[in-house]
Amino acid sequence: MNISSFLKTIHPFPARMAPEIAIRRLKHLEKDTLILDPMLGSGTTLKVAGMTGLRGIGFDVDPMALLISSVWNRPVNINKVMRIAEQVLRQAHEMQDAPYLPWIDYDPETLAFVNFWFAKEQADDLRKLSSLISLMSCPESDVLKVALSRLIITKQRGASLGRDISHSRPHRVSNVNDFQVLPEFAKSVRRICKILSFNPGSHLISIHEGSAKHMDSISDQSIDYIMTSPPYFTAVDYFRGHRLALIWLGYTLSSLRLLRDKSIGLNRIPTKPLDDALIQELFQGVSHIANLRPKVQSALQRYSMDLLEISQEFFRVLKVKGKMTVVIADSYSSGLLISNTKIFKNAAKLAGFHLEEVEERPIIATRRYLPPPNSSGGNRLGNRMKTESIMTFTRK
Ligand SMILES: C[S@@+](CC[C@H](N)C(=O)[O-])C[C@H]1O[C@@H](n2cnc3c(N)ncnc32)[C@H](O)[C@@H]1O
């Protein structure tokens, strides 16, 4: 089976794992191998694992990552999806007025956000779809949520007034929109169903909400192989784009902020005093630290400690002599190159891992991401990450 031809994603996701990286490493593993992706994003690693006949477990803190990857990685009754989609569309067409959505209409901040990012006509139709889908509790309704989200998380024109949302760099470009939400929703459902109609191995995968720092449901030394791609320092703020769709799926902005607080890689200063000696070890061989503004320096310290904490948790759950493959790229802050790769290597070594192999690989242009617009000096095209490192470690 040529796996890569079956890896068409059901929804965009920034900084997605290149499937060929996972395929090359997973395809020779024995059938019973248990793979963990603790920061699963789009769920590509687990998709490859399932298709290869391996068992997989995944975690993430972003509700969008969890939604997309669970729909993509679980068995689904396509006929039922099509049936409930038809029913939702019929009812939406019959509705005279746009319904109230309590989590939006009783929350002035979320309501103002909706009014800023959506024109009335699209917002009214999204309200109809959202109110009908939120009443459903079957697993198939998650497919409809992904279909709705796809209308919004787009690079070009979509249901919102923004562009570049799929890259998590949303900016509003207009006050008017002629996007037809209901017919586009019907197309979106059909497209996803087509992809999901061939879905081998999905029964082998389980996906959980939770932080990679504390995967309490996973026993010590129970995982055979970890494959993941941690966020890069200040490279992508996943919630910035995803919230435009998540507010139609029952989330308020404040609830999303609480979840975002669990994300690593964002430009945030530490909330507790950090151990100086550890920071020095994590920064070993990393250039430009002294040239960073004090606030960025302390955010980088927090990021480095986060990488250490996740490495320690990966060490706890991995079997002795188990392997871990981590894909990570360096990123830019204030125009200076930050070696996420070196920091991760230092963190993994401190946690007890032995580095076995490093492979450098060019990132194709369509997968490169710019730093967030507010990171000063980091907005230049030259600052796109051009290569990524694939590092394989062994647990001692
Ligand atoms: C570089 S992306 C992963 C890309 C992924 N390999 C893919 O194929 O899409 C990093 C992911 O880490 C997640 N993340 C950030 N902080 C996390 C945490 N503390 N625990 C679990 N996941 C986290 C983000 O939500 C994001 O989905």
The ligand as a Gaussian input file, in Angstrom:
#p B3LYP/6-31G(d) Opt

LIG

0 1
 C        4.323000      21.577000      15.854000
 S        2.666000      21.169000      16.332000
 C        2.624000      19.505000      16.045000
 C        2.488000      19.279000      14.623000
 C        2.083000      17.854000      14.425000
 N        3.250000      17.013000      14.437000
 C        1.295000      17.683000      13.165000
 O        1.559000      16.778000      12.397000
 O        0.376000      18.488000      12.941000
 C        2.721000      21.269000      18.037000
 C        1.464000      20.840000      18.770000
 O        1.780000      20.870000      20.160000
 C        0.598000      21.209000      20.840000
 N        0.949000      21.590000      22.223000
 C        1.438000      22.757000      22.696000
 N        1.630000      22.684000      24.022000
 C        1.248000      21.443000      24.399000
 C        1.230000      20.746000      25.632000
 N        1.632000      21.326000      26.769000
 N        0.790000      19.462000      25.629000
 C        0.361000      18.846000      24.500000
 N        0.363000      19.459000      23.299000
 C        0.806000      20.729000      23.246000
 C        0.018000      22.314000      20.005000
 O       -1.365000      22.486000      20.317000
 C        0.250000      21.762000      18.604000
 O       -0.838000      21.015000      18.165000

